[in-house]
Amino acid sequence: MAAADVKAVNHIGIAVRSIEAQKGYYTEVLGAEFEGEEVVADQKVKVGFFRVGPVRFELLEPTDPSSTVAAFLEKRGEGLHHVALEVDDIAARIADVKAKGLRMIDETPRAGSHGLQIAFVHPKSTFGVLTELCEATKGAH
């Protein structure tokens, strides 16, 4: 993916066992603004949003032990889960990434939190960093 294709870092996803247990660190220590929580039922996670300047931290708390975030926590513990990059045309970015030989987890965009359309690039194709492509839909924050 060429650097010009990415508009910005949209958010940094962090896997946690409890959003509530970490809220004070983000608000009181880092000075982040707590923007609220959202449940993304099909991904079996609750997401807590914390803004620092133009970037959000998204704390991902599993709502079901069968979720991918629960599996991540079991295998790796709490910490950095993914980096999300904002793009203008997610379908075109997916096609471009695939054409360049990278493996996608999501072959087509799906609904994410905050009204985003999202797709993940497999970390085996990105030197171990789970990378999310995201595109804001109309009315998204």
CORRA-V56656 format. One record per backbone hydrogen bond with DSSP energy under -1.0 kcal/mol. NH is the residue of the N-H (numbers start at 0). CO is the residue of the C=O. Records with the same first field share a line. If there is no record, write none. Layout:
# CORRA-V56656
NH = CO / CO
This chain:
# CORRA-V56656
4 = 1
5 = 2
6 = 85
9 = 83
10 = 83
11 = 55
12 = 81
13 = 57
14 = 78
15 = 59
22 = 18
25 = 21
26 = 22
27 = 23
28 = 23
29 = 24
31 = 25
32 = 50
34 = 48
37 = 46
39 = 44
42 = 39
43 = 40
44 = 39
45 = 60
46 = 37
47 = 58
48 = 35
49 = 56
50 = 32
51 = 54
54 = 51
55 = 9
56 = 49
57 = 11
58 = 47
59 = 13
60 = 45
62 = 43
66 = 63
70 = 66
71 = 67
72 = 68
73 = 69
74 = 70
75 = 71
76 = 72
78 = 14
80 = 12
81 = 12
82 = 129
83 = 10
84 = 131
85 = 7
86 = 133
92 = 88
93 = 89
94 = 90
95 = 91
96 = 92
97 = 93
98 = 94
99 = 95
100 = 97
101 = 96
104 = 119
105 = 119
109 = 117
111 = 115
115 = 112
116 = 134
117 = 109
118 = 132
120 = 130
121 = 102
124 = 121
127 = 122
128 = 125
130 = 120
131 = 82
132 = 118
133 = 84
134 = 116
136 = 114
139 = 136
